[in-house]
Amino acid sequence: MTDLPFVSALVQADLPVWEQCLQTEFLQKMENGTLSEDCFKSYLVEDSLYLREYAKIFAWGMTKATTMAAMRTYYSLLSFVQENEDLTRLRYLEEYGLREADIQSLPLRPENRAYLDCMIDAARNGEGEAECLMACLPCMLSYGWLFQKLLQRSPAVKDTYYGALVLDYAGPGYDAACRAWAERAEAACTGLSPERAARCRAIFHACSEHELHFWEMCATPRTDI
Ligand SMILES: Cc1ncc(CN)c(N)n1
């Protein structure tokens, strides 16, 4: 992504946070094959609730869109998350005897709620597309980075129970979506005033930190499923 200077600088600045994500108990155990099914199931449930709410961030973005290109970006991102990213997760949930409809009434854990509130705040109160994309980007890009790293470091992870999920996020389809998303963010953030660019960087960083807190949370399973 060296041809995307704004986005590359964001990623470089936050790599230490993403490294910390890789070191969390949940991802370490996933990598070495010792993650309990309770933890994994709990992660899938929490993440399903997260992705449901995540969709609403695009809705806020759309209310501020001033071009058809921006509308199409939100639409394509939303459909990627809901149609591609959802498939593997739903298959796992099914294996646990859970249907999507069964989990909708569950409360979000505080770390999850805090992350979503941060993104919604950026999309609702920011000036426009740049802020909305900055809020959504760490979610997308950090997963691509994390799971590619995990797979490179421990290729045997693909033969574990969690292999399908790892391969999804480390694979070319997800990578292409990340690239498209990053290009759009680069365009939205090009030519911003220094003040607004700084606010965008702060949103991206805050959301990277929330990704870390989400992984930390996942080491302890929910007790209500
Ligand atoms: C919390 C979280 N962050 C990121 C992703 C990957 N889009 C996800 N599914 N969930």
The ligand as a Gaussian input file, in Angstrom:
#p B3LYP/6-31G(d) Opt

LIG

0 1
 C      -14.453000      -6.889000      15.903000
 C      -14.133000      -7.175000      14.470000
 N      -13.171000      -6.488000      13.855000
 C      -12.922000      -6.779000      12.525000
 C      -13.595000      -7.716000      11.815000
 C      -13.259000      -8.034000      10.412000
 N      -13.967000      -7.243000       9.500000
 C      -14.562000      -8.393000      12.494000
 N      -15.292000      -9.376000      11.914000
 N      -14.845000      -8.156000      13.861000

